Amino acid sequence: MFFQHVYDKSLAQASYFIGCQKAGVAMVIDPKRDVDTYLEIAKQNNMTITHVAETHIHADFLSGARELAALTGAKMYLSDEGGPDWQYQFPHEGVKDGDVIKMGNLTFEVIHTPGHTPESISFLLTDLPASNKPVMMFTGDFVFVGDIGRPDLLEKAAGLKGTQDLGARQMYQSIKRFAELPDYIQVWPGHGAGSACGKALGAVPSSTVGYEKIRNWALQYPTNETGFVQYLLADQPEPPKYFAMMKKLNKVDRPLLTEVPKQKKLSTDELLANLAKGVKLIDARNKTDFAAGFIPGSINIQGNNAFATWAGWFLNYEEPFMLVASESQIEDLTRKLMRIGLDSVIGYVDNVADWAAATGQQLDTAKVISLDEFKEKKAENNLQLIDLRGVSEFNTAHIKGADNIFVGTIEKNLDKISKDRRVVIHCQGGDRSSIAYSILAKHGYKNVLNYSAGMNEWINEGNPVVSES
């Protein structure tokens, strides 16, 4: 058997390439959309991708299953569980609980594991003729290392009322079934630490059933369904805005993107013309460079591993947009964007100084303050302090007197931010506050200061915090 774990750090998303070396055939489970990765693995190992499978209708990334099937002719094996509202709306090989997919000397038993979603399935792999016992389980968003999939996304992200309680109860039953599996089976989940599909995912890539029985909180409630449901639904992070669109695009037929697009480098005249039309400009430089000088109206979303997630909060799927990025960075950013279906990139520029030279205007700069400056401002009476972190982060520990406005929803909450008083914003370490500063500047706020070092510095320097009970 050939096995390769493919991990996308930008979305903390795992996919798997499993091959039968004797037959020269392979399956890819939960592929990302830039599928050239899997084609190259197949080429290097003299294999043909004949099977593509998914564990469920994903919310956090745009699956590349259809792109990969289109390029290779592979069959797609997708869940037919969950009832009529949870069926894929394009041709595929439907599988249900107990079905067995054969591929060379390998077999994949389908196990229906609802909870995260109604149609969720896992794949139990047996490597014949080496053994007739299963050796690996691909759990998707069912069981993670140290955590399990959240059942509230359908309700919070897709607006399907009443689904989170039902999903939590279904998850309880699925976990009881998982606990009956042999301890030696390896567990390969769909996500790792940093994913919004759970609240406490482990950083190591895999586990075993036995290890999860002693480590995973979800397996500590053998007879207490109520406690299990309450803990599972409590303190889940805010689901990114784009999740609802992913649910739709992964379910319905859609245009395919079978190669990574080449982005156009825009002339200054093209940049100016697009800005005049109201086209959004996403500045992917680091927060320090952005603060030193940025094109008015641009939004700073740093091109790090969180780039796609934050882009999904502040871009929609109908509008074109441009990027500020270096030429060496643009392919990586394009891949990150296409993994969540943000394909409407007009092009990019790599030098904001050209805008200033062409317009005769100065670049804007961000007002970033130190800890001492923040303390001075905080001592003033006419100050609004805004904590941009998520609700659970805020409730755990925050600076006394701070208002909590999550950065992802800031444009919906502009009415809560004063234009008359001095406003100081902060997050944990400055990435989210740079996003917020750029958005507030875009909306005409001139009274905002960014305490960029945020809670990391505040706590490390021994300053007091309060919590919400």
N, C-alpha and C positions, 0 to 999 in steps of 0.2 A: 504493500500500500504506500502511496505517496500522499503526503499531507503538508499543506502550507497555510499558515495563519496570516491573513492580510489585514493590517490594522490602519485605519484612517484616524490619525491623532486629532484632526480638526473637528471631527464629530464623535470621537471616542467610539467608533463603529468598527466591528469586526466582521469579516467575511472569510470564507473557507474554500480552499481548493483541495479536493480529495480525489485521488486518482487510483485506478487499478493498473499497475505497471504491466502486468501480464497481457491485459487486453488493450492497453494504450488508450484508455478512455477516462474521462474525468467529469466530476460534478462540481459546480460552484454554488455555495449556499450564501444567500443574502448579498449579492454583488453590489458594489458601489457603481455609480453611473459612468465613471471614466474606466471603461472595461479593458483598455489596452493592457492594464496590469495583468489580467488573467490570460489574455492572449499570449503575452510574453512568457508567462510561466509555462503554459502549454507548449509553446515552441521550444523552450529550453529543455523540456523534459520529454519531447517526442510524444505528446499526448493530444488527443482530440477531445474538446469539450462537447459532450453529448447530452449532459443533464444540467439543468439550472433549477434551483429550488429556492423557495422563500419560506420563512417561518411564520410570517403574518403580513398584513397590509401595513407597511411602515408609516410612521408619523414624522420621524426625525430626519429622514433622508429620502431622496428620490432613487428608487431601486434601479439598478442597471440590468435587471433580468431580461427585459425585452430587447435592450440593445445587444446584450450578449447572445441571446437566442437568434436575433436577426443576423448577426455576423457569423455565427457558427452553425446554424441550423439545429441547435440543441433543442430538446423538448423542455418545456417549463412545467415543473411539478409544484402546484400551488394548492393551498387549502380549499376544500369544499365544505368545511365545517362552519358553524356559526349561524346558519340560517340564511334566508334569502337576502337580508340586508347586508350581508358580509361576503358576497360573492364577487370575484374578479370579473370585470366586464369585457374581457378579451379572450381569445382562444388560448387554452392551456390544458394540461393533464390534471384533472382534479383528483386530490387524494384526501382520504379520511382516516380516522383512527383505526389502527390495525393493518392498514395497507402496507405492503412491502415493495420498495423500489429496488430492482436488481440492476447492478452495473458491474459487469465483469465478475470478479470474485468478492465483490462488496455488496452488502444489502443494507438498506436504510428503512427501518421500521418507523412508520408515522404514528406519533402519539399526540392526541388532541389535548392541549394544555391551555384551556381558556382562563382568562383572568385579566391579563394585560389588554387583550382584545378577545372578542368572542370566537374568532376563527383561528387563534394562535395554535400552531403545531410545533412539535420538536421532532428531531430525527435521531433515532438510535442506531448507531453504526456497528455492524458486525463484519469482521475481516475474515472471510472464508478463503482457503481451508485452514488457516492458522488456528482458528478457534470457532466454535459455534456459540460462544458467549459474546454479548455486545461489549464493546470497548470504549466507545465515545458517544456522547450525547450532545447534539447541537441544539441549544435551548432558546436561541433568539432572545426575546425580551421576557422570557418566562423566569428563569433562574440566572442570576448574575453571581459573581464571586462576592459573597457576603450580603447579598440583597436580592430582591425580586422586582419584577416589572410593576410599574405603577398602573392601577386600573382607572385613574381619574382623567386620563388624557382625552378620552372620547367626550367627556362632559365639559372639561375646562377648555380644551383646544378646539374641538369640533362642534361644541354646543349641543351634544346629545344628552338631554336631561335624564337623570335617573340611572345612568349607566354605571357610575362609579361604585355604588353600593352593591349592585349585582355583580360587577366585575370582581370586587373584593371577595365576595362569597365564593365565586367561581375559582378564584385564585387559591382560596383556602383548600378547596377540594383537590385542585391540581397539585398543590404542595403535598398533600397527604399521599397522593399517588407517587409523587417523586420520591418520598421518603421510603417507599417500599422497594426501590431499586437497589441492586447490589452496590456496596460501598466503593468497589474498585473502579466503577465506570467514571471515565474522565468527563468533565463538564466544560464545554466550550460555548460561552455566551455570546450574544450579539453586541454587547457594549462593555466598556470599562469605565474607570473613574473619569468623571467629567461629563458624562452623558446626563441629559435631562430626563432620561427614561426611568430613573430611580433616584433615591436620595442619599445612598451610602455605598456606592459601588466600589469594589476593591480595585487596586491598581495592578495586581497580577493578572495575566491573560486567561488563566484557566484554573480549574479546581477539580475536585472529585465529589461524587455523591456523599461519600463518607465524611469528607472534610466539611462540606456544607451542613451536614447533620449536626456537627458540633460547633460550627462557627456562625452560620447564617441565622439571623434573628427569626426568620420566618418559620424555621423548623423547631422553634422552642414553644410553639403553641399547639401541642398535639390534640388537646381537647377543649380549647378555648377560642371558638370562632369569633366571639364578640371582641375579645382583646386583640386578636389578630387583625380584624377589620379596622378597628380604631387606630391601631399603630400604623397600619399600612397607609391609611388615608391622611394621617397627620403630617404636617410640615413638609409636604412635597414641594419642590421648587416650582417657580412660575414656568408653565410650558411656553416655549417660544411661539411667537405669533404665526410663524410659517407652518407650524405643525398641521393646521387644518388643511392647508393647501396640499401638503404631502399626502395626507389621507385620501384626498380626492384624486390626485394625479397617479398615485400608486394603484388605484382601483379601476380607473376608467382607461379607455384607449386614449393615447396621446401621441404627438409627434416624437420621433426618436432622434437622438443625437449620438451618432455612432463614432464620433471622433472629437478630440478636444479642439475647440475653436481657436483660431489664431486671431488675436485682437489687433485692431488697427491703432497705430500711433497717430494721434490727432495733431494737426497743426494748431497753432495758436488761434488762427482765424476760425477754425472749426470748433475749438473749445469755446470761444466767445459767442459764436452763433448758437451753439447748443445751450449755453448758459442763458442767453437772451430768450430762448424758447421755454425756459424753466426746467431744463433737464437736470436731474440731481447729479451732484459730483461727490463721490465717496473718496475721501483721502485716506489711503491705506498706509501712510507713513507712521512711524512710531510717534507716540504722544509728545515726546520732547521736541522732535522736529516740527510736528504740527503746531505746537504752542509757540514756537519761535517765528512762525509766519505761515498763514494759510489764506487761501482764496475765500473771500467773503461768501457765506452761504454753503460752503462745503461741510460735509459731515465726516468726522474722524472715526473710522472703524479700522483699527490697526490690523495689519495683515498677518496676525499670529494664528494660533490654533482655534481661537474663538471667532475668527473673521466671518465665517459663514453663518454662525448662529446669530450674531448681531446684525449682519446684513439682512437676515430673514426677519428681524424685528422691524427694520426701518425702510425696507424696499417692498414694493408689491409686485405682482407678477404681470402687470399690464404696462408698467412704465419703463421706458429706457433709462439708462444711467451711464455715467462715465466714471473712470477711476483715476486717481493720482497714485502712481506706483512706478518703481524702477523697471526697466526692461527685463532684468534678471528675475523679477518677482512676479511678472504678469501671468506666466503659465500656471504657477502654483495657485494664484488667486482665481484664475479661470476655472481650474479644477475644483477648488473649494466651492465656488458659486454654482457650477453645474451639478454638484452633488446634492444641492437642494433646489435645482430647477431654475435658478436665476440666470437666464440665458440672454437677457436683453442688454448686453453690454455694447454700447456704441463704439467705445474705444478708450484709450488712456493717454495721459500726459505724464511726463516724468520730471517736470521742472516748473514749480509754481512761480518762480521768478519771471518766467516768460510772460505770464499773465500781467504781472505788475509793469513790466517794460512796455507791453502793448497798450495798456490802458492808462498808464501814467498815474495809477493809484497805488497806494501802499497796501501791502498784505496786512491782514488782521493778525493780532497776536493775542494769546490767551493770558489772562491774569492768574498766574499760579502763585500761591502763597506758601510760606514755610509754617512750621508748627508754631514758632513764636508769633508770627504775624497773625495766624489763626486765633491764638489765645488773646491777642490784643483786640481783634475784631469781635471775638465772642464776648468780651467784657462790655461791649457796647450794647445798649438797650435796643437799638433799632436794627436788629439783625434777624434774618431767617436762615436757619441751618437745615440743610436738606441732605438726608442719608439716602443714597441712590441704590442701596443693596436690596436683595430680596427680603420678603417679609420674615422668613424664618431666621435669616441672618440678623436682621434688625431686632427681632424679639429676643434673640440670644444675648446680644450685647450691643448697646449703642450709646452715643454721647447724649447726656441729659439735655432735653429741650429740642432735640432734632425731630423734624418731620420726615416721615418715610414715604418717598415717592420712587418706586422702582423705575430704573432707567428705561426699561423696555416700554413703559407706558407713559413716559414723560410728555409726549406730544398730546396725549389725551387729558393731561392734568396741568396744562399751562395756567389754567385759571387758579390753581392753588399756589402758584409761584409769584411772589410780589415783584412788581416793577418799580415800586416806590422805595422799599427798604433795600439795604445791602443784603445780598444773598450769597451764602457760602455753601458750596456743594462738595460732597466727598463720597467715596465708596470704600472698598477695602484697600486697594493699592494703586488707584489712579486710572486704570483702563476705562472703567465705566464712567468715571467723572469726566474724562476727556470727550467721550461720546456725548454726554449730556451738555457739556459746555458748548460744543459745536452746534448742537441743536438749539440751545437757548440763544446763542448768538445769531443763528439763522432766523430766529423768530423775533429778533430785535431787542433782546435783553442786553443792556449795557452795564448792569449793576451786579454782575456775577463774578465771584472769586472762586477759584478751584483749589481746595486743599487736597492736592493730588496724592500726597503720601498716605492720607486716609487712616483707616482704623489700624492698619498694620503699625504705623509709626505711633499713633495715639496710645495704643495698648502697650507697645514695646517700651515706651517712655514712662510707663507707670501711671498714666492718667486715668481718672475714674470713668466707669461705665455703669449703665443701668440696664435692666432687662425687663421684659414683659412676662408676667406670670401667666 
